[in-house]
């Protein structure tokens, strides 16, 4: 009986610890949340302290039209966007002003039906 209680307590603690860890084990972003292509680290948008990368500049406006949709898509993929870096290399707080940076080139067709 004592072993059962100890095992149950250990299991509960493990589940609690993993749930508190959140996305510690999340994968780095490698795919565009809009079109699914490989990301270009020079094309990104910052949203609520998170930096989201895209395959091309044409994906940025689609992300901005519904950022929560694409953040949820990243989360479903097991990806946690990285924090927006500051000039000194640290991450910015979540209440920082969002920004964007995008290269001029893009894909010709960016409808979600293209997938």
Biopython code that builds the backbone (N, CA, C, O; Angstrom):
import numpy as np
from Bio.PDB.StructureBuilder import StructureBuilder

atoms = [
    (1, "UNK", "N", (0.828, -1.204, 0.000)),
    (1, "UNK", "CA", (0.000, 0.000, 0.000)),
    (1, "UNK", "C", (0.864, 1.256, 0.000)),
    (1, "UNK", "O", (0.551, 2.236, -0.676)),
    (2, "UNK", "N", (1.947, 1.219, 0.760)),
    (2, "UNK", "CA", (2.836, 2.378, 0.840)),
    (2, "UNK", "C", (3.486, 2.659, -0.522)),
    (2, "UNK", "O", (3.659, 3.819, -0.898)),
    (3, "UNK", "N", (3.846, 1.600, -1.259)),
    (3, "UNK", "CA", (4.439, 1.766, -2.579)),
    (3, "UNK", "C", (3.434, 2.406, -3.528)),
    (3, "UNK", "O", (3.803, 3.261, -4.333)),
    (4, "UNK", "N", (2.185, 2.008, -3.444)),
    (4, "UNK", "CA", (1.135, 2.581, -4.281)),
    (4, "UNK", "C", (0.979, 4.075, -4.019)),
    (4, "UNK", "O", (0.865, 4.866, -4.955)),
    (5, "UNK", "N", (0.974, 4.462, -2.739)),
    (5, "UNK", "CA", (0.846, 5.882, -2.398)),
    (5, "UNK", "C", (2.055, 6.668, -2.898)),
    (5, "UNK", "O", (1.905, 7.769, -3.428)),
    (6, "UNK", "N", (3.242, 6.110, -2.732)),
    (6, "UNK", "CA", (4.457, 6.790, -3.178)),
    (6, "UNK", "C", (4.462, 6.938, -4.690)),
    (6, "UNK", "O", (4.821, 7.994, -5.209)),
    (7, "UNK", "N", (4.066, 5.883, -5.403)),
    (7, "UNK", "CA", (4.015, 5.932, -6.873)),
    (7, "UNK", "C", (2.993, 6.948, -7.347)),
    (7, "UNK", "O", (3.253, 7.696, -8.290)),
    (8, "UNK", "N", (1.851, 6.983, -6.714)),
    (8, "UNK", "CA", (0.800, 7.929, -7.079)),
    (8, "UNK", "C", (1.272, 9.361, -6.845)),
    (8, "UNK", "O", (1.053, 10.238, -7.681)),
    (9, "UNK", "N", (1.918, 9.594, -5.708)),
    (9, "UNK", "CA", (2.419, 10.930, -5.400)),
    (9, "UNK", "C", (3.506, 11.338, -6.385)),
    (9, "UNK", "O", (3.522, 12.480, -6.845)),
    (10, "UNK", "N", (4.408, 10.430, -6.713)),
    (10, "UNK", "CA", (5.473, 10.725, -7.669)),
    (10, "UNK", "C", (4.889, 11.034, -9.047)),
    (10, "UNK", "O", (5.342, 11.963, -9.715)),
    (11, "UNK", "N", (3.903, 10.275, -9.471)),
    (11, "UNK", "CA", (3.246, 10.514, -10.759)),
    (11, "UNK", "C", (2.557, 11.862, -10.791)),
    (11, "UNK", "O", (2.655, 12.593, -11.777)),
    (12, "UNK", "N", (1.867, 12.188, -9.726)),
    (12, "UNK", "CA", (1.189, 13.475, -9.632)),
    (12, "UNK", "C", (2.199, 14.618, -9.707)),
    (12, "UNK", "O", (1.976, 15.597, -10.420)),
    (13, "UNK", "N", (3.309, 14.497, -8.974)),
    (13, "UNK", "CA", (4.342, 15.533, -8.985)),
    (13, "UNK", "C", (4.946, 15.691, -10.374)),
    (13, "UNK", "O", (5.221, 16.811, -10.805)),
    (14, "UNK", "N", (5.155, 14.587, -11.077)),
    (14, "UNK", "CA", (5.708, 14.635, -12.426)),
    (14, "UNK", "C", (4.750, 15.355, -13.371)),
    (14, "UNK", "O", (5.172, 16.201, -14.160)),
    (15, "UNK", "N", (3.483, 15.027, -13.294)),
    (15, "UNK", "CA", (2.476, 15.684, -14.135)),
    (15, "UNK", "C", (2.410, 17.175, -13.820)),
    (15, "UNK", "O", (2.335, 17.999, -14.732)),
    (16, "UNK", "N", (2.436, 17.521, -12.550)),
    (16, "UNK", "CA", (2.399, 18.924, -12.149)),
    (16, "UNK", "C", (3.631, 19.665, -12.661)),
    (16, "UNK", "O", (3.514, 20.775, -13.180)),
    (17, "UNK", "N", (4.787, 19.071, -12.522)),
    (17, "UNK", "CA", (6.024, 19.695, -12.976)),
    (17, "UNK", "C", (6.013, 19.910, -14.486)),
    (17, "UNK", "O", (6.402, 20.975, -14.963)),
    (18, "UNK", "N", (5.575, 18.918, -15.232)),
    (18, "UNK", "CA", (5.517, 19.050, -16.689)),
    (18, "UNK", "C", (4.513, 20.107, -17.127)),
    (18, "UNK", "O", (4.758, 20.831, -18.092)),
    (19, "UNK", "N", (3.388, 20.202, -16.432)),
    (19, "UNK", "CA", (2.394, 21.207, -16.805)),
    (19, "UNK", "C", (2.893, 22.614, -16.494)),
    (19, "UNK", "O", (2.576, 23.555, -17.222)),
    (20, "UNK", "N", (3.665, 22.770, -15.427)),
    (20, "UNK", "CA", (4.220, 24.076, -15.090)),
    (20, "UNK", "C", (5.359, 24.456, -16.024)),
    (20, "UNK", "O", (5.628, 25.639, -16.231)),
    (21, "UNK", "N", (6.022, 23.464, -16.582)),
    (21, "UNK", "CA", (7.142, 23.726, -17.479)),
    (21, "UNK", "C", (6.676, 24.366, -18.776)),
    (21, "UNK", "O", (7.456, 25.030, -19.457)),
    (22, "UNK", "N", (5.419, 24.171, -19.119)),
    (22, "UNK", "CA", (4.859, 24.785, -20.320)),
    (22, "UNK", "C", (5.567, 24.316, -21.569)),
    (22, "UNK", "O", (5.657, 23.117, -21.833)),
    (23, "UNK", "N", (6.072, 25.273, -22.341)),
    (23, "UNK", "CA", (6.711, 24.953, -23.611)),
    (23, "UNK", "C", (8.231, 24.893, -23.516)),
    (23, "UNK", "O", (8.925, 25.218, -24.480)),
    (24, "UNK", "N", (8.749, 24.483, -22.368)),
    (24, "UNK", "CA", (10.188, 24.358, -22.216)),
    (24, "UNK", "C", (10.743, 23.397, -23.249)),
    (24, "UNK", "O", (11.871, 23.562, -23.714)),
    (25, "UNK", "N", (9.960, 22.399, -23.607)),
    (25, "UNK", "CA", (10.407, 21.392, -24.545)),
    (25, "UNK", "C", (9.933, 21.673, -25.971)),
    (25, "UNK", "O", (9.991, 20.793, -26.829)),
    (26, "UNK", "N", (9.470, 22.887, -26.223)),
    (26, "UNK", "CA", (8.981, 23.243, -27.553)),
    (26, "UNK", "C", (10.141, 23.299, -28.545)),
    (26, "UNK", "O", (11.280, 23.598, -28.187)),
    (27, "UNK", "N", (9.817, 23.006, -29.785)),
    (27, "UNK", "CA", (10.799, 23.031, -30.867)),
    (27, "UNK", "C", (11.000, 24.464, -31.348)),
    (27, "UNK", "O", (10.079, 25.276, -31.256)),
    (28, "UNK", "N", (12.186, 24.789, -31.860)),
    (28, "UNK", "CA", (12.365, 26.113, -32.466)),
    (28, "UNK", "C", (11.585, 26.182, -33.782)),
    (28, "UNK", "O", (11.348, 25.158, -34.423)),
    (29, "UNK", "N", (11.196, 27.366, -34.169)),
    (29, "UNK", "CA", (10.419, 27.531, -35.395)),
    (29, "UNK", "C", (11.284, 27.305, -36.626)),
    (29, "UNK", "O", (12.340, 27.922, -36.770)),
    (30, "UNK", "N", (10.839, 26.425, -37.509)),
    (30, "UNK", "CA", (11.534, 26.168, -38.774)),
    (30, "UNK", "C", (10.605, 26.336, -39.971)),
    (30, "UNK", "O", (11.081, 26.431, -41.102)),
    (31, "UNK", "N", (9.281, 26.374, -39.748)),
    (31, "UNK", "CA", (8.297, 26.485, -40.829)),
    (31, "UNK", "C", (7.441, 27.725, -40.657)),
    (31, "UNK", "O", (7.139, 28.140, -39.538)),
    (32, "UNK", "N", (7.059, 28.303, -41.770)),
    (32, "UNK", "CA", (6.181, 29.473, -41.796)),
    (32, "UNK", "C", (4.779, 29.056, -41.348)),
    (32, "UNK", "O", (4.247, 28.066, -41.851)),
    (33, "UNK", "N", (4.167, 29.795, -40.408)),
    (33, "UNK", "CA", (2.819, 29.423, -39.965)),
    (33, "UNK", "C", (1.732, 29.718, -40.998)),
    (33, "UNK", "O", (0.622, 29.196, -40.894)),
    (34, "UNK", "N", (2.042, 30.547, -41.989)),
    (34, "UNK", "CA", (1.040, 30.901, -42.991)),
    (34, "UNK", "C", (1.050, 29.903, -44.143)),
    (34, "UNK", "O", (0.018, 29.311, -44.457)),
    (35, "UNK", "N", (2.204, 29.710, -44.773)),
    (35, "UNK", "CA", (2.287, 28.848, -45.955)),
    (35, "UNK", "C", (2.971, 27.507, -45.709)),
    (35, "UNK", "O", (2.871, 26.599, -46.535)),
    (36, "UNK", "N", (3.662, 27.377, -44.587)),
    (36, "UNK", "CA", (4.290, 26.102, -44.267)),
    (36, "UNK", "C", (5.674, 25.895, -44.857)),
    (36, "UNK", "O", (6.268, 24.833, -44.669)),
    (37, "UNK", "N", (6.203, 26.891, -45.570)),
    (37, "UNK", "CA", (7.541, 26.768, -46.148)),
    (37, "UNK", "C", (8.622, 26.990, -45.104)),
    (37, "UNK", "O", (8.334, 27.375, -43.971)),
    (38, "UNK", "N", (9.864, 26.746, -45.490)),
    (38, "UNK", "CA", (10.997, 27.001, -44.605)),
    (38, "UNK", "C", (11.077, 28.498, -44.316)),
    (38, "UNK", "O", (10.868, 29.324, -45.205)),
    (39, "UNK", "N", (11.385, 28.840, -43.059)),
    (39, "UNK", "CA", (11.440, 30.254, -42.684)),
    (39, "UNK", "C", (12.715, 30.919, -43.184)),
    (39, "UNK", "O", (13.737, 30.274, -43.416)),
    (40, "UNK", "N", (12.615, 32.223, -43.338)),
    (40, "UNK", "CA", (13.750, 33.090, -43.629)),
    (40, "UNK", "C", (13.878, 33.977, -42.397)),
    (40, "UNK", "O", (12.976, 34.766, -42.117)),
    (41, "UNK", "N", (14.975, 33.864, -41.659)),
    (41, "UNK", "CA", (15.127, 34.600, -40.396)),
    (41, "UNK", "C", (15.203, 36.108, -40.580)),
    (41, "UNK", "O", (15.225, 36.849, -39.597)),
    (42, "UNK", "N", (15.242, 36.572, -41.825)),
    (42, "UNK", "CA", (15.237, 38.013, -42.083)),
    (42, "UNK", "C", (13.813, 38.542, -42.277)),
    (42, "UNK", "O", (13.612, 39.750, -42.404)),
    (43, "UNK", "N", (12.832, 37.646, -42.299)),
    (43, "UNK", "CA", (11.435, 38.042, -42.501)),
    (43, "UNK", "C", (10.654, 37.627, -41.264)),
    (43, "UNK", "O", (10.469, 36.438, -41.005)),
    (44, "UNK", "N", (10.201, 38.612, -40.508)),
    (44, "UNK", "CA", (9.509, 38.297, -39.266)),
    (44, "UNK", "C", (8.567, 39.417, -38.852)),
    (44, "UNK", "O", (8.631, 40.533, -39.367)),
    (45, "UNK", "N", (7.693, 39.091, -37.911)),
    (45, "UNK", "CA", (6.844, 40.078, -37.253)),
    (45, "UNK", "C", (6.936, 39.818, -35.762)),
    (45, "UNK", "O", (6.992, 38.667, -35.330)),
    (46, "UNK", "N", (6.952, 40.882, -34.975)),
    (46, "UNK", "CA", (6.967, 40.782, -33.530)),
    (46, "UNK", "C", (5.554, 41.032, -33.027)),
    (46, "UNK", "O", (4.920, 42.021, -33.397)),
    (47, "UNK", "N", (5.070, 40.137, -32.189)),
    (47, "UNK", "CA", (3.700, 40.253, -31.676)),
    (47, "UNK", "C", (3.690, 39.851, -30.210)),
    (47, "UNK", "O", (4.054, 38.728, -29.863)),
    (48, "UNK", "N", (3.272, 40.773, -29.353)),
    (48, "UNK", "CA", (3.163, 40.536, -27.923)),
    (48, "UNK", "C", (4.424, 39.907, -27.350)),
    (48, "UNK", "O", (4.355, 38.949, -26.580)),
    (49, "UNK", "N", (5.580, 40.453, -27.732)),
    (49, "UNK", "CA", (6.846, 40.005, -27.185)),
    (49, "UNK", "C", (7.413, 38.745, -27.816)),
    (49, "UNK", "O", (8.457, 38.252, -27.390)),
    (50, "UNK", "N", (6.735, 38.223, -28.823)),
    (50, "UNK", "CA", (7.196, 37.018, -29.521)),
    (50, "UNK", "C", (7.574, 37.371, -30.951)),
    (50, "UNK", "O", (6.944, 38.220, -31.581)),
    (51, "UNK", "N", (8.610, 36.711, -31.457)),
    (51, "UNK", "CA", (9.037, 36.920, -32.842)),
    (51, "UNK", "C", (8.619, 35.702, -33.660)),
    (51, "UNK", "O", (8.964, 34.566, -33.333)),
    (52, "UNK", "N", (7.866, 35.962, -34.730)),
    (52, "UNK", "CA", (7.384, 34.911, -35.624)),
    (52, "UNK", "C", (8.041, 35.116, -36.979)),
    (52, "UNK", "O", (8.002, 36.209, -37.544)),
    (53, "UNK", "N", (8.648, 34.049, -37.495)),
    (53, "UNK", "CA", (9.341, 34.100, -38.774)),
    (53, "UNK", "C", (8.448, 33.567, -39.898)),
    (53, "UNK", "O", (7.533, 32.777, -39.663)),
    (54, "UNK", "N", (8.734, 34.020, -41.129)),
    (54, "UNK", "CA", (7.932, 33.640, -42.286)),
    (54, "UNK", "C", (8.829, 33.220, -43.439)),
    (54, "UNK", "O", (10.036, 33.462, -43.431)),
    (55, "UNK", "N", (8.211, 32.583, -44.435)),
    (55, "UNK", "CA", (8.959, 32.159, -45.624)),
    (55, "UNK", "C", (9.171, 33.321, -46.586)),
    (55, "UNK", "O", (10.152, 33.331, -47.330)),
    (56, "UNK", "N", (8.272, 34.296, -46.584)),
    (56, "UNK", "CA", (8.390, 35.441, -47.485)),
    (56, "UNK", "C", (7.592, 36.625, -46.928)),
    (56, "UNK", "O", (6.774, 36.470, -46.022)),
    (57, "UNK", "N", (7.846, 37.789, -47.483)),
    (57, "UNK", "CA", (7.220, 39.023, -47.000)),
    (57, "UNK", "C", (5.697, 39.031, -47.161)),
    (57, "UNK", "O", (4.998, 39.684, -46.386)),
    (58, "UNK", "N", (5.186, 38.320, -48.146)),
    (58, "UNK", "CA", (3.744, 38.310, -48.382)),
    (58, "UNK", "C", (2.967, 37.634, -47.246)),
    (58, "UNK", "O", (1.761, 37.846, -47.116)),
    (59, "UNK", "N", (3.639, 36.831, -46.432)),
    (59, "UNK", "CA", (2.962, 36.147, -45.321)),
    (59, "UNK", "C", (2.724, 37.078, -44.125)),
    (59, "UNK", "O", (1.825, 36.831, -43.322)),
    (60, "UNK", "N", (3.519, 38.137, -44.003)),
    (60, "UNK", "CA", (3.420, 39.026, -42.844)),
    (60, "UNK", "C", (2.029, 39.651, -42.716)),
    (60, "UNK", "O", (1.459, 39.607, -41.626)),
    (61, "UNK", "N", (1.453, 40.236, -43.784)),
    (61, "UNK", "CA", (0.117, 40.830, -43.632)),
    (61, "UNK", "C", (-0.958, 39.802, -43.266)),
    (61, "UNK", "O", (-1.892, 40.119, -42.530)),
    (62, "UNK", "N", (-0.830, 38.583, -43.772)),
    (62, "UNK", "CA", (-1.809, 37.552, -43.416)),
    (62, "UNK", "C", (-1.711, 37.218, -41.932)),
    (62, "UNK", "O", (-2.729, 37.028, -41.266)),
    (63, "UNK", "N", (-0.489, 37.146, -41.414)),
    (63, "UNK", "CA", (-0.297, 36.903, -39.987)),
    (63, "UNK", "C", (-0.919, 38.038, -39.175)),
    (63, "UNK", "O", (-1.627, 37.799, -38.198)),
    (64, "UNK", "N", (-0.646, 39.279, -39.592)),
    (64, "UNK", "CA", (-1.144, 40.437, -38.850)),
    (64, "UNK", "C", (-2.663, 40.540, -38.865)),
    (64, "UNK", "O", (-3.250, 41.130, -37.958)),
    (65, "UNK", "N", (-3.302, 39.979, -39.875)),
    (65, "UNK", "CA", (-4.763, 40.000, -39.949)),
    (65, "UNK", "C", (-5.386, 39.121, -38.867)),
    (65, "UNK", "O", (-6.495, 39.401, -38.413)),
    (66, "UNK", "N", (-4.687, 38.059, -38.446)),
    (66, "UNK", "CA", (-5.209, 37.145, -37.428)),
    (66, "UNK", "C", (-4.053, 36.451, -36.713)),
    (66, "UNK", "O", (-3.874, 35.242, -36.861)),
    (67, "UNK", "N", (-3.258, 37.208, -35.933)),
    (67, "UNK", "CA", (-2.071, 36.621, -35.314)),
    (67, "UNK", "C", (-2.368, 35.457, -34.374)),
    (67, "UNK", "O", (-1.586, 34.509, -34.306)),
    (68, "UNK", "N", (-3.474, 35.512, -33.655)),
    (68, "UNK", "CA", (-3.801, 34.431, -32.712)),
    (68, "UNK", "C", (-4.008, 33.103, -33.447)),
    (68, "UNK", "O", (-3.642, 32.045, -32.935)),
    (69, "UNK", "N", (-4.588, 33.160, -34.631)),
    (69, "UNK", "CA", (-4.797, 31.956, -35.444)),
    (69, "UNK", "C", (-3.457, 31.294, -35.759)),
    (69, "UNK", "O", (-3.309, 30.079, -35.626)),
    (70, "UNK", "N", (-2.489, 32.100, -36.175)),
    (70, "UNK", "CA", (-1.196, 31.549, -36.576)),
    (70, "UNK", "C", (-0.334, 31.161, -35.377)),
    (70, "UNK", "O", (0.466, 30.229, -35.466)),
    (71, "UNK", "N", (-0.488, 31.862, -34.261)),
    (71, "UNK", "CA", (0.213, 31.452, -33.041)),
    (71, "UNK", "C", (-0.327, 30.108, -32.553)),
    (71, "UNK", "O", (0.432, 29.261, -32.084)),
    (72, "UNK", "N", (-1.647, 29.919, -32.668)),
    (72, "UNK", "CA", (-2.239, 28.634, -32.296)),
    (72, "UNK", "C", (-1.730, 27.529, -33.219)),
    (72, "UNK", "O", (-1.484, 26.406, -32.779)),
    (73, "UNK", "N", (-1.577, 27.856, -34.491)),
    (73, "UNK", "CA", (-1.053, 26.884, -35.452)),
    (73, "UNK", "C", (0.374, 26.467, -35.078)),
    (73, "UNK", "O", (0.716, 25.286, -35.136)),
    (74, "UNK", "N", (1.204, 27.446, -34.693)),
    (74, "UNK", "CA", (2.556, 27.130, -34.245)),
    (74, "UNK", "C", (2.534, 26.253, -33.002)),
    (74, "UNK", "O", (3.309, 25.304, -32.882)),
    (75, "UNK", "N", (1.642, 26.581, -32.085)),
    (75, "UNK", "CA", (1.535, 25.803, -30.853)),
    (75, "UNK", "C", (1.132, 24.357, -31.157)),
    (75, "UNK", "O", (1.655, 23.424, -30.547)),
    (76, "UNK", "N", (0.207, 24.174, -32.094)),
    (76, "UNK", "CA", (-0.194, 22.819, -32.502)),
    (76, "UNK", "C", (0.979, 22.044, -33.084)),
    (76, "UNK", "O", (1.037, 20.819, -32.976)),
    (77, "UNK", "N", (1.929, 22.773, -33.712)),
    (77, "UNK", "CA", (3.109, 22.153, -34.296)),
    (77, "UNK", "C", (4.188, 21.900, -33.231)),
    (77, "UNK", "O", (5.249, 21.358, -33.539)),
    (78, "UNK", "N", (3.914, 22.293, -31.988)),
    (78, "UNK", "CA", (4.894, 22.114, -30.920)),
    (78, "UNK", "C", (5.975, 23.173, -30.918)),
    (78, "UNK", "O", (7.076, 22.947, -30.417)),
    (79, "UNK", "N", (5.657, 24.340, -31.486)),
    (79, "UNK", "CA", (6.626, 25.430, -31.619)),
    (79, "UNK", "C", (6.236, 26.581, -30.700)),
    (79, "UNK", "O", (5.075, 26.988, -30.658)),
    (80, "UNK", "N", (7.202, 27.092, -29.975)),
    (80, "UNK", "CA", (7.018, 28.297, -29.178)),
    (80, "UNK", "C", (7.872, 29.386, -29.819)),
    (80, "UNK", "O", (9.097, 29.263, -29.840)),
    (81, "UNK", "N", (7.257, 30.456, -30.347)),
    (81, "UNK", "CA", (8.069, 31.517, -30.953)),
    (81, "UNK", "C", (9.067, 32.071, -29.939)),
    (81, "UNK", "O", (8.797, 32.129, -28.740)),
    (82, "UNK", "N", (10.223, 32.475, -30.453)),
    (82, "UNK", "CA", (11.244, 33.019, -29.562)),
    (82, "UNK", "C", (10.842, 34.410, -29.105)),
    (82, "UNK", "O", (10.049, 35.089, -29.758)),
    (83, "UNK", "N", (11.394, 34.822, -27.983)),
    (83, "UNK", "CA", (11.129, 36.159, -27.462)),
    (83, "UNK", "C", (11.838, 37.180, -28.338)),
    (83, "UNK", "O", (12.889, 36.900, -28.914)),
    (84, "UNK", "N", (11.249, 38.366, -28.432)),
    (84, "UNK", "CA", (11.847, 39.450, -29.208)),
    (84, "UNK", "C", (13.125, 39.894, -28.496)),
    (84, "UNK", "O", (13.074, 40.277, -27.327)),
    (85, "UNK", "N", (14.263, 39.849, -29.178)),
    (85, "UNK", "CA", (15.507, 40.282, -28.530)),
    (85, "UNK", "C", (15.566, 41.802, -28.413)),
    (85, "UNK", "O", (14.978, 42.526, -29.217)),
    (86, "UNK", "N", (16.278, 42.265, -27.406)),
    (86, "UNK", "CA", (16.506, 43.700, -27.243)),
    (86, "UNK", "C", (17.874, 44.015, -27.821)),
    (86, "UNK", "O", (18.593, 43.112, -28.250)),
    (87, "UNK", "N", (18.231, 45.271, -27.834)),
    (87, "UNK", "CA", (19.535, 45.667, -28.372)),
    (87, "UNK", "C", (20.684, 45.035, -27.600)),
    (87, "UNK", "O", (21.750, 44.798, -28.167)),
    (88, "UNK", "N", (20.483, 44.758, -26.312)),
    (88, "UNK", "CA", (21.550, 44.134, -25.531)),
    (88, "UNK", "C", (21.486, 42.613, -25.593)),
    (88, "UNK", "O", (22.243, 41.932, -24.901)),
    (89, "UNK", "N", (20.575, 42.066, -26.429)),
    (89, "UNK", "CA", (20.502, 40.626, -26.638)),
    (89, "UNK", "C", (19.504, 39.907, -25.757)),
    (89, "UNK", "O", (19.231, 38.727, -25.979)),
    (90, "UNK", "N", (18.944, 40.594, -24.751)),
    (90, "UNK", "CA", (17.947, 39.965, -23.895)),
    (90, "UNK", "C", (16.579, 40.009, -24.554)),
    (90, "UNK", "O", (16.361, 40.780, -25.490)),
    (91, "UNK", "N", (15.667, 39.197, -24.077)),
    (91, "UNK", "CA", (14.304, 39.185, -24.594)),
    (91, "UNK", "C", (13.548, 40.388, -24.046)),
    (91, "UNK", "O", (13.800, 40.833, -22.926)),
    (92, "UNK", "N", (12.619, 40.912, -24.841)),
    (92, "UNK", "CA", (11.804, 42.034, -24.401)),
    (92, "UNK", "C", (10.611, 41.524, -23.617)),
    (92, "UNK", "O", (10.224, 40.366, -23.779)),
    (93, "UNK", "N", (10.020, 42.351, -22.776)),
    (93, "UNK", "CA", (8.810, 41.938, -22.063)),
    (93, "UNK", "C", (7.640, 41.810, -23.016)),
    (93, "UNK", "O", (7.656, 42.370, -24.112)),
    (94, "UNK", "N", (6.613, 41.065, -22.591)),
    (94, "UNK", "CA", (5.448, 40.824, -23.439)),
    (94, "UNK", "C", (4.681, 42.089, -23.778)),
    (94, "UNK", "O", (3.928, 42.095, -24.752)),
    (95, "UNK", "N", (4.841, 43.166, -23.011)),
    (95, "UNK", "CA", (4.083, 44.377, -23.293)),
    (95, "UNK", "C", (4.859, 45.356, -24.178)),
    (95, "UNK", "O", (4.454, 46.509, -24.323)),
    (96, "UNK", "N", (5.962, 44.908, -24.765)),
    (96, "UNK", "CA", (6.738, 45.775, -25.655)),
    (96, "UNK", "C", (5.949, 46.067, -26.923)),
    (96, "UNK", "O", (5.056, 45.310, -27.303)),
    (97, "UNK", "N", (6.288, 47.171, -27.568)),
    (97, "UNK", "CA", (5.610, 47.527, -28.816)),
    (97, "UNK", "C", (5.926, 46.508, -29.899)),
    (97, "UNK", "O", (7.091, 46.166, -30.103)),
    (98, "UNK", "N", (4.905, 46.018, -30.597)),
    (98, "UNK", "CA", (5.169, 45.081, -31.680)),
    (98, "UNK", "C", (5.810, 45.799, -32.857)),
    (98, "UNK", "O", (5.567, 46.986, -33.075)),
    (99, "UNK", "N", (6.618, 45.088, -33.603)),
    (99, "UNK", "CA", (7.264, 45.654, -34.769)),
    (99, "UNK", "C", (7.256, 44.645, -35.888)),
    (99, "UNK", "O", (6.688, 43.562, -35.747)),
    (100, "UNK", "N", (7.874, 44.983, -36.987)),
    (100, "UNK", "CA", (7.953, 44.037, -38.092)),
    (100, "UNK", "C", (9.198, 44.334, -38.903)),
    (100, "UNK", "O", (9.745, 45.436, -38.871)),
    (101, "UNK", "N", (9.623, 43.324, -39.624)),
    (101, "UNK", "CA", (10.740, 43.456, -40.545)),
    (101, "UNK", "C", (10.491, 42.432, -41.626)),
    (101, "UNK", "O", (10.244, 41.265, -41.324)),
    (102, "UNK", "N", (10.549, 42.834, -42.851)),
    (102, "UNK", "CA", (10.310, 41.875, -43.920)),
    (102, "UNK", "C", (11.115, 42.236, -45.150)),
    (102, "UNK", "O", (11.267, 43.408, -45.492)),
    (103, "UNK", "N", (11.624, 41.218, -45.803)),
    (103, "UNK", "CA", (12.356, 41.400, -47.050)),
    (103, "UNK", "C", (11.367, 41.674, -48.171)),
    (103, "UNK", "O", (10.200, 41.304, -48.042)),
    (104, "UNK", "N", (11.774, 42.300, -49.257)),
    (104, "UNK", "CA", (10.839, 42.680, -50.303)),
    (104, "UNK", "C", (10.308, 41.538, -51.155)),
    (104, "UNK", "O", (9.228, 41.675, -51.729)),
    (105, "UNK", "N", (11.014, 40.418, -51.264)),
    (105, "UNK", "CA", (10.528, 39.360, -52.146)),
    (105, "UNK", "C", (9.454, 38.511, -51.464)),
    (105, "UNK", "O", (9.364, 38.483, -50.237)),
    (106, "UNK", "N", (8.639, 37.819, -52.266)),
    (106, "UNK", "CA", (7.594, 36.980, -51.711)),
    (106, "UNK", "C", (7.100, 35.975, -52.720)),
    (106, "UNK", "O", (7.532, 35.976, -53.873)),
    (107, "UNK", "N", (6.200, 35.123, -52.293)),
    (107, "UNK", "CA", (5.608, 34.128, -53.183)),
    (107, "UNK", "C", (4.466, 34.760, -53.967)),
    (107, "UNK", "O", (3.861, 35.736, -53.525)),
    (108, "UNK", "N", (4.180, 34.195, -55.131)),
    (108, "UNK", "CA", (3.115, 34.743, -55.965)),
    (108, "UNK", "C", (1.738, 34.437, -55.387)),
    (108, "UNK", "O", (0.852, 35.291, -55.418)),
    (109, "UNK", "N", (1.551, 33.238, -54.864)),
    (109, "UNK", "CA", (0.225, 32.842, -54.361)),
    (109, "UNK", "C", (0.288, 32.555, -52.882)),
    (109, "UNK", "O", (1.024, 31.670, -52.445)),
    (110, "UNK", "N", (-0.484, 33.305, -52.103)),
    (110, "UNK", "CA", (-0.468, 33.121, -50.666)),
    (110, "UNK", "C", (-1.841, 32.851, -50.086)),
    (110, "UNK", "O", (-2.111, 33.198, -48.936)),
    (111, "UNK", "N", (-2.683, 32.253, -50.849)),
    (111, "UNK", "CA", (-3.962, 31.862, -50.280)),
    (111, "UNK", "C", (-3.747, 30.563, -49.531)),
    (111, "UNK", "O", (-2.916, 29.745, -49.925)),
    (112, "UNK", "N", (-4.489, 30.371, -48.456)),
    (112, "UNK", "CA", (-4.355, 29.127, -47.701)),
    (112, "UNK", "C", (-4.825, 27.932, -48.518)),
    (112, "UNK", "O", (-4.509, 26.790, -48.184)),
    (113, "UNK", "N", (-5.580, 28.185, -49.588)),
    (113, "UNK", "CA", (-6.039, 27.098, -50.445)),
    (113, "UNK", "C", (-4.890, 26.535, -51.302)),
    (113, "UNK", "O", (-5.013, 25.472, -51.911)),
    (114, "UNK", "N", (-3.779, 27.271, -51.331)),
    (114, "UNK", "CA", (-2.643, 26.833, -52.145)),
    (114, "UNK", "C", (-1.950, 25.621, -51.555)),
    (114, "UNK", "O", (-1.153, 24.973, -52.234)),
    (115, "UNK", "N", (-2.240, 25.301, -50.295)),
    (115, "UNK", "CA", (-1.596, 24.165, -49.647)),
    (115, "UNK", "C", (-2.114, 22.854, -50.164)),
    (115, "UNK", "O", (-1.670, 21.796, -49.717)),
]
sb = StructureBuilder()
sb.init_structure("model")
sb.init_model(0)
sb.init_chain("A")
sb.init_seg("    ")
for serial, (resi, resn, name, xyz) in enumerate(atoms, 1):
    if name == "N":
        sb.init_residue(resn, " ", resi, " ")
    sb.init_atom(name, np.array(xyz, "f"), 0.0, 1.0, " ", f" {name:<3s}", serial, name[0])
structure = sb.get_structure()
